Amino acid sequence: MRPPSLYKAVDVLRLGAHGVLRHKVRSILTVIGVVFGVLSVIASMAISAGGSHEAQRALASLGSTNIIIESVKPQKQAQGKTSEQGWGVLNYGLTHQDVQGLLANVPGIGCYSLVHRSPKITYYGGRSWTATVLSTDAGYARAAGVRVRAGRFLSDLDQQQGATHCVLTAGLAQFLFGCESPLGQTILVAGDPFAVVGVIDDLRSDFVGGGADERHVAIIPTSALYSRFSEVSHIWAKGGGSQERVQVNQLILQMRDEAAVLDGATVARALLGRTHAQEDVSVKVPLELIEQMKKHRRLWNIVFLCIASVSLVVGGVGIMNIMLASVTERTREIGVRRAMGATRRDIVTQFLVETVVLSCIGGLLGTGLGLAVPWAIQATLGFQSIITAVAVILPLVMVAMVGLLSGLYPAYRAAMLDPITALRHE
């Protein structure tokens, strides 16, 4: 036989469910507030997590152990300076002396790569394009996360021999060669012949730098730059042109581990601050940006949670309002139950069960819609959303708390009614 306490619990649950089902329309309207509250919490957290993940993934592709030092054209152009090239040449950015100082003083460097960048006309088979020409070394492939589509990347032997070999991005190869294979073909770079030895995926703009076109890039050995071209770049624009001389456009320091990145960046900034009074050098640390993004994500999650929680609070107020009205309507019923032996605890339990049932129904419906909305946004707009366990469990816990808190006062008020007064109520 089942114990009497079990029968009593079943009766209380049955009465609570009956109270909810007796007024279907009113219960549905009460539940809607909870549904939208749970939906907004799940959807906002999923969209926030997806956006943050995309941003962190993009930053991580720069290399969490990299320190990227970039030459930046100063705002106040020091035109008219005398240089080795003559008058009218703008000198700025990293120098080879800077590089030697950084390599000698920055602790924890595993390897490094130097990049010189200049726009040059590339030509093949009647087609020409002003591409971004990067002169660098074999280590650039590892530092920049280069993905080779066909052929190979530049080798140390190319650098040592000053070979006139080049590697093209997929965008430039497509433009110059169309459906023809570029491997083994010879293109003209600023009039000089270079043999194509490889094709790579288009580079990230951060590794091209200077606002250059990352889709149309040709990469040549640094030794070929010095034997064939000059460090002076001729920039043509409407109304005339200018000349710029940058010894090193970009220096990528690949540290031994993430622990060495922040210390290395601090030393690099201090060294460059002594030798560069004008703002012509920037130090970008992907690891710092990733950590900042994580902090921002936590902050935005709290903001989204607070905003979405307002809907849950509104839903809780609605439940409390309905339950107070229910206490007034069922005063006589409460009196009958008390006269038949029901305790105040039984009355409190009955009304709390009703509020919890309403909250649970709203929570489950809100969870279903909350899981569907981010999926619909991702399917239609292509914006990635990530639904985590916390995003699902947290609103359900909040709903349960809202249900209990909103039902406490109506339940207490019902339990405190005088049985005789309640029996006389019409």
C-alpha positions as CSV (number, residue, x, y, z in Angstrom):
1,M,0.0,0.0,0.0
2,R,1.1,3.5,-0.7
3,P,1.7,5.7,2.3
4,P,-0.9,8.4,3.1
5,S,1.7,11.2,2.5
6,L,2.0,10.0,-1.1
7,Y,-1.8,10.2,-1.7
8,K,-1.7,13.6,-0.2
9,A,1.1,14.8,-2.5
10,V,-0.7,13.4,-5.5
11,D,-3.9,15.2,-4.5
12,V,-2.1,18.5,-4.1
13,L,-0.5,18.1,-7.5
14,R,-3.8,17.2,-9.1
15,L,-5.5,20.3,-7.5
16,G,-2.7,22.5,-8.7
17,A,-2.9,21.3,-12.3
18,H,-6.7,21.6,-12.1
19,G,-6.5,25.2,-11.0
20,V,-4.3,26.0,-14.0
21,L,-6.5,24.1,-16.5
22,R,-9.7,25.6,-15.2
23,H,-8.9,29.0,-16.7
24,K,-7.1,28.1,-19.9
25,V,-7.1,31.5,-21.6
26,R,-5.9,33.3,-18.5
27,S,-3.2,30.7,-17.9
28,I,-2.0,31.0,-21.6
29,L,-1.8,34.8,-21.3
30,T,0.1,34.5,-18.0
31,V,2.6,32.0,-19.6
32,I,3.3,34.2,-22.6
33,G,5.4,36.6,-20.5
34,V,7.6,33.8,-19.2
35,V,7.9,32.3,-22.7
36,F,9.3,35.5,-24.1
37,G,11.6,36.0,-21.1
38,V,13.2,32.5,-21.5
39,L,13.3,32.9,-25.3
40,S,15.1,36.3,-25.1
41,V,17.7,35.0,-22.6
42,I,18.6,31.9,-24.7
43,A,18.6,33.7,-28.0
44,S,20.7,36.7,-26.8
45,M,23.3,34.5,-25.1
46,A,23.5,32.2,-28.2
47,I,24.0,35.1,-30.6
48,S,26.5,36.8,-28.3
49,A,28.5,33.6,-28.0
50,G,28.4,33.0,-31.7
51,G,29.7,36.6,-32.5
52,S,32.4,36.3,-29.9
53,H,33.5,32.9,-31.2
54,E,33.8,34.3,-34.7
55,A,35.8,37.3,-33.5
56,Q,38.1,35.1,-31.4
57,R,38.6,32.6,-34.2
58,A,39.6,35.4,-36.6
59,L,42.1,36.8,-34.0
60,A,43.4,33.3,-33.3
61,S,44.2,32.9,-37.0
62,L,46.8,35.6,-36.6
63,G,48.6,33.3,-34.3
64,S,48.3,33.5,-30.5
65,T,52.1,33.4,-30.2
66,N,52.7,36.1,-32.7
67,I,53.7,39.7,-32.2
68,I,53.1,41.7,-35.4
69,I,55.0,44.9,-35.7
70,E,53.8,47.1,-38.6
71,S,55.2,50.2,-40.2
72,V,52.5,52.9,-40.3
73,K,52.4,55.9,-42.5
74,P,52.4,58.9,-40.1
75,Q,49.5,61.3,-40.2
76,K,51.9,64.3,-40.5
77,Q,53.9,63.4,-43.6
78,A,57.4,64.6,-43.3
79,Q,57.7,65.4,-47.0
80,G,60.8,67.2,-48.2
81,K,63.3,65.2,-46.0
82,T,66.6,64.4,-47.5
83,S,67.4,60.8,-47.8
84,E,69.7,58.4,-49.7
85,Q,67.2,58.6,-52.6
86,G,67.1,62.4,-52.8
87,W,64.4,65.0,-52.2
88,G,60.7,64.3,-51.9
89,V,61.0,60.8,-50.4
90,L,59.0,60.1,-47.3
91,N,61.0,57.9,-44.8
92,Y,59.1,56.2,-42.0
93,G,58.6,52.9,-40.2
94,L,60.8,50.1,-39.1
95,T,64.5,50.1,-40.0
96,H,66.9,47.2,-40.1
97,Q,68.6,48.7,-37.0
98,D,65.2,48.5,-35.2
99,V,64.9,44.8,-36.2
100,Q,68.4,44.0,-34.9
101,G,67.6,45.7,-31.6
102,L,64.4,43.8,-31.2
103,L,65.9,40.5,-32.0
104,A,68.7,41.1,-29.5
105,N,66.5,42.3,-26.6
106,V,63.1,40.8,-26.8
107,P,63.1,37.5,-24.8
108,G,61.5,34.3,-25.9
109,I,61.6,34.7,-29.7
110,G,61.3,31.3,-31.5
111,C,61.6,32.6,-35.1
112,Y,60.8,35.7,-37.1
113,S,60.0,36.9,-40.5
114,L,60.6,40.3,-42.3
115,V,58.3,41.6,-44.9
116,H,58.7,44.5,-47.4
117,R,55.6,45.6,-49.3
118,S,55.2,47.6,-52.5
119,P,52.7,47.9,-55.3
120,K,54.0,46.8,-58.7
121,I,52.4,46.0,-62.0
122,T,52.2,42.2,-62.7
123,Y,51.8,41.1,-66.4
124,Y,51.0,37.8,-68.2
125,G,49.5,37.0,-71.5
126,G,48.1,40.5,-72.2
127,R,46.7,40.9,-68.7
128,S,48.1,43.2,-66.1
129,W,47.3,44.1,-62.6
130,T,48.8,46.4,-60.0
131,A,49.4,43.8,-57.3
132,T,50.8,44.0,-53.8
133,V,54.3,42.5,-53.9
134,L,55.6,41.1,-50.7
135,S,59.3,40.3,-50.4
136,T,59.9,37.9,-47.5
137,D,61.5,34.6,-46.5
138,A,60.5,31.0,-46.1
139,G,59.5,31.6,-42.4
140,Y,56.6,33.8,-43.5
141,A,54.5,30.7,-44.4
142,R,54.5,29.4,-40.9
143,A,54.1,32.8,-39.2
144,A,51.2,33.9,-41.4
145,G,49.5,30.5,-41.6
146,V,49.8,30.2,-45.3
147,R,47.9,27.4,-47.0
148,V,49.4,26.2,-50.3
149,R,46.9,25.2,-53.0
150,A,49.4,24.1,-55.6
151,G,53.1,23.9,-56.0
152,R,55.2,25.1,-53.0
153,F,56.1,28.2,-51.0
154,L,59.4,30.0,-51.1
155,S,62.3,28.0,-49.7
156,D,65.6,29.0,-47.9
157,L,67.4,28.1,-51.1
158,D,65.4,30.6,-53.1
159,Q,66.4,33.2,-50.5
160,Q,70.1,32.3,-50.6
161,Q,70.3,32.2,-54.4
162,G,68.2,35.4,-54.9
163,A,66.0,33.3,-57.2
164,T,63.5,35.1,-59.3
165,H,60.7,32.8,-58.1
166,C,57.3,34.0,-56.9
167,V,54.2,32.7,-55.2
168,L,50.7,34.0,-56.2
169,T,47.5,34.3,-54.2
170,A,44.6,32.5,-55.7
171,G,42.9,35.8,-56.6
172,L,45.9,37.0,-58.6
173,A,46.5,33.6,-60.2
174,Q,42.8,33.5,-61.3
175,F,43.0,37.0,-62.8
176,L,46.3,36.5,-64.7
177,F,45.9,32.8,-65.8
178,G,42.1,32.1,-65.7
179,C,41.7,28.3,-66.1
180,E,45.4,27.8,-67.1
181,S,47.8,26.4,-64.5
182,P,50.2,29.1,-63.4
183,L,52.9,26.6,-62.1
184,G,56.1,26.9,-64.2
185,Q,54.8,29.9,-66.1
186,T,56.7,33.2,-66.1
187,I,55.1,36.5,-65.2
188,L,56.6,40.0,-65.3
189,V,56.8,41.9,-62.1
190,A,57.6,45.6,-62.8
191,G,59.1,44.4,-66.1
192,D,61.3,41.7,-64.5
193,P,60.6,38.0,-65.2
194,F,59.6,35.7,-62.3
195,A,58.8,32.0,-62.4
196,V,55.6,31.0,-60.6
197,V,56.4,28.1,-58.1
198,G,53.2,28.0,-56.1
199,V,49.7,29.3,-55.5
200,I,48.3,30.0,-52.0
201,D,45.0,30.9,-50.5
202,D,44.3,34.6,-50.3
203,L,46.0,36.1,-47.3
204,R,44.5,37.8,-44.3
205,S,44.6,41.6,-44.5
206,D,46.5,41.8,-41.2
207,F,49.4,39.9,-42.8
208,V,49.3,42.1,-45.9
209,G,49.0,45.3,-44.0
210,G,48.8,48.9,-45.0
211,G,45.3,48.6,-46.4
212,A,46.6,46.7,-49.4
213,D,44.6,44.3,-51.5
214,E,45.0,40.9,-49.8
215,R,43.5,39.0,-52.8
216,H,46.0,40.1,-55.4
217,V,49.4,39.4,-53.9
218,A,52.7,38.2,-55.3
219,I,55.4,37.0,-52.9
220,I,59.1,37.0,-53.9
221,P,62.3,36.4,-51.9
222,T,63.8,39.4,-50.1
223,S,67.1,38.8,-51.8
224,A,65.3,39.2,-55.2
225,L,64.0,42.6,-54.0
226,Y,67.4,44.0,-53.4
227,S,68.9,42.6,-56.6
228,R,66.0,43.6,-58.8
229,F,64.2,46.5,-57.2
230,S,64.5,49.3,-54.7
231,E,63.1,50.0,-51.2
232,V,61.5,53.1,-52.6
233,S,57.9,52.7,-53.6
234,H,56.2,55.0,-56.1
235,I,52.6,55.7,-55.1
236,W,50.4,57.0,-57.9
237,A,47.1,58.8,-57.3
238,K,44.9,61.4,-58.9
239,G,46.7,64.6,-59.2
240,G,50.2,63.2,-59.0
241,G,52.3,60.7,-57.1
242,S,54.7,60.3,-54.2
243,Q,57.7,58.3,-53.1
244,E,58.0,56.3,-49.9
245,R,60.9,54.5,-48.4
246,V,60.3,51.8,-45.8
247,Q,63.1,49.4,-45.0
248,V,60.8,46.9,-43.2
249,N,57.0,47.1,-43.6
250,Q,56.3,44.3,-41.2
251,L,58.1,42.2,-38.6
252,I,56.4,39.0,-37.3
253,L,57.9,37.7,-34.1
254,Q,56.8,34.2,-33.4
255,M,57.4,33.5,-29.7
256,R,58.2,30.1,-28.1
257,D,54.9,30.0,-26.2
258,E,52.0,32.2,-25.1
259,A,53.6,32.9,-21.8
260,A,56.4,34.8,-23.6
261,V,54.1,36.9,-25.7
262,L,53.0,39.6,-23.2
263,D,56.5,40.2,-21.8
264,G,57.9,40.3,-25.3
265,A,55.3,42.8,-26.4
266,T,56.1,45.1,-23.4
267,V,59.8,45.1,-24.3
268,A,59.1,45.7,-28.0
269,R,56.9,48.7,-27.3
270,A,59.5,50.1,-24.9
271,L,62.3,49.8,-27.4
272,L,60.4,51.2,-30.3
273,G,59.1,54.1,-28.1
274,R,62.7,55.2,-27.7
275,T,63.6,55.3,-31.4
276,H,60.3,56.4,-32.9
277,A,59.0,59.7,-31.7
278,Q,56.4,59.9,-34.4
279,E,53.6,57.3,-34.6
280,D,55.0,55.3,-37.5
281,V,55.1,51.9,-35.9
282,S,52.3,49.8,-34.4
283,V,52.6,46.6,-32.3
284,K,49.7,44.2,-32.6
285,V,49.4,41.3,-30.2
286,P,46.6,38.9,-31.1
287,L,46.8,37.2,-27.7
288,E,46.0,40.6,-26.0
289,L,43.1,41.1,-28.4
290,I,41.7,37.6,-27.7
291,E,41.8,38.2,-23.9
292,Q,40.1,41.6,-24.4
293,M,37.4,39.9,-26.5
294,K,36.8,37.3,-23.8
295,K,36.4,40.1,-21.2
296,H,34.0,41.9,-23.5
297,R,32.0,38.8,-24.1
298,R,31.5,38.2,-20.4
299,L,30.4,41.9,-20.0
300,W,28.0,41.7,-22.9
301,N,26.6,38.4,-21.6
302,I,25.8,40.1,-18.3
303,V,24.2,43.0,-20.1
304,F,22.1,40.8,-22.3
305,L,21.1,38.7,-19.3
306,C,20.0,41.7,-17.3
307,I,18.0,43.0,-20.3
308,A,16.4,39.7,-21.0
309,S,15.7,39.1,-17.3
310,V,13.3,42.1,-17.3
311,S,10.9,39.9,-19.4
312,L,11.1,37.2,-16.8
313,V,10.4,39.7,-14.0
314,V,7.4,41.0,-16.0
315,G,6.2,37.4,-16.4
316,G,6.6,36.8,-12.6
317,V,4.6,39.9,-11.9
318,G,1.9,38.6,-14.2
319,I,1.9,35.3,-12.4
320,M,1.6,37.0,-9.0
321,N,-1.3,39.1,-10.2
322,I,-3.2,36.1,-11.6
323,M,-2.6,34.1,-8.4
324,L,-3.8,37.0,-6.2
325,A,-7.0,37.2,-8.3
326,S,-7.3,33.4,-8.0
327,V,-7.1,33.6,-4.2
328,T,-10.0,36.1,-4.2
329,E,-12.1,34.0,-6.5
330,R,-11.5,30.8,-4.5
331,T,-11.9,32.1,-1.0
332,R,-14.9,29.9,-0.3
333,E,-13.0,26.8,-1.7
334,I,-10.1,27.6,0.6
335,G,-12.6,27.8,3.5
336,V,-14.1,24.4,2.6
337,R,-10.7,22.8,2.4
338,R,-9.7,24.2,5.8
339,A,-12.9,23.0,7.3
340,M,-12.3,19.5,6.0
341,G,-8.9,19.4,7.7
342,A,-6.4,20.9,5.2
343,T,-3.6,22.7,7.0
344,R,-2.1,26.1,6.1
345,R,0.9,24.2,4.6
346,D,-1.4,22.3,2.3
347,I,-2.9,25.6,1.0
348,V,0.5,27.1,0.5
349,T,1.7,24.0,-1.4
350,Q,-1.4,24.0,-3.6
351,F,-0.9,27.6,-4.8
352,L,2.8,27.2,-5.1
353,V,2.2,24.1,-7.3
354,E,0.0,26.2,-9.6
355,T,2.6,28.9,-10.0
356,V,5.4,26.4,-10.6
357,V,3.2,24.6,-13.2
358,L,2.6,27.9,-15.0
359,S,6.4,28.7,-14.8
360,C,7.5,25.3,-16.0
361,I,5.1,25.4,-19.0
362,G,6.4,28.8,-19.9
363,G,10.0,27.7,-19.4
364,L,9.6,24.7,-21.6
365,L,7.9,26.5,-24.4
366,G,10.4,29.4,-24.1
367,T,13.3,26.9,-24.3
368,G,11.9,25.3,-27.5
369,L,11.5,28.7,-29.2
370,G,14.8,29.9,-27.8
371,L,16.6,27.0,-29.4
372,A,14.7,27.6,-32.7
373,V,15.3,31.3,-33.0
374,P,19.2,31.3,-33.2
375,W,19.0,28.4,-35.7
376,A,16.6,30.4,-37.8
377,I,18.8,33.5,-37.7
378,Q,21.9,31.4,-38.7
379,A,20.0,29.7,-41.5
380,T,18.6,32.9,-43.0
381,L,21.3,35.6,-42.2
382,G,24.3,33.3,-41.9
383,F,25.2,34.8,-38.5
384,Q,26.7,32.0,-36.4
385,S,25.1,31.3,-33.0
386,I,26.3,28.9,-30.3
387,I,23.9,27.5,-27.8
388,T,25.7,26.5,-24.6
389,A,24.4,24.4,-21.7
390,V,24.6,27.5,-19.5
391,A,22.3,29.4,-21.9
392,V,19.7,26.7,-21.6
393,I,20.0,25.8,-17.9
394,L,20.3,29.4,-16.5
395,P,16.9,30.7,-17.8
396,L,15.2,27.5,-16.5
397,V,16.6,28.0,-13.1
398,M,15.6,31.7,-13.2
399,V,12.1,30.6,-14.2
400,A,11.8,28.3,-11.3
401,M,12.9,31.0,-8.9
402,V,10.6,33.5,-10.5
403,G,7.7,31.1,-10.2
404,L,8.4,30.3,-6.5
405,L,8.9,34.0,-5.5
406,S,5.9,35.2,-7.4
407,G,3.7,32.5,-5.8
408,L,4.9,33.0,-2.2
409,Y,2.8,36.0,-1.3
410,P,-0.5,34.8,-2.9
411,A,0.0,31.4,-1.3
412,Y,0.7,33.0,2.1
413,R,-2.3,35.2,1.8
414,A,-4.5,32.2,0.9
415,A,-3.2,30.2,3.9
416,M,-3.8,33.0,6.3
417,L,-7.5,33.3,5.5
418,D,-9.8,32.6,8.5
419,P,-11.7,29.4,7.7
420,I,-15.0,30.7,9.0
421,T,-14.8,34.0,7.2
422,A,-13.8,32.2,4.0
423,L,-16.9,29.9,4.3
424,R,-19.2,32.9,4.5
425,H,-17.6,34.5,1.4
426,E,-19.8,34.7,-1.6
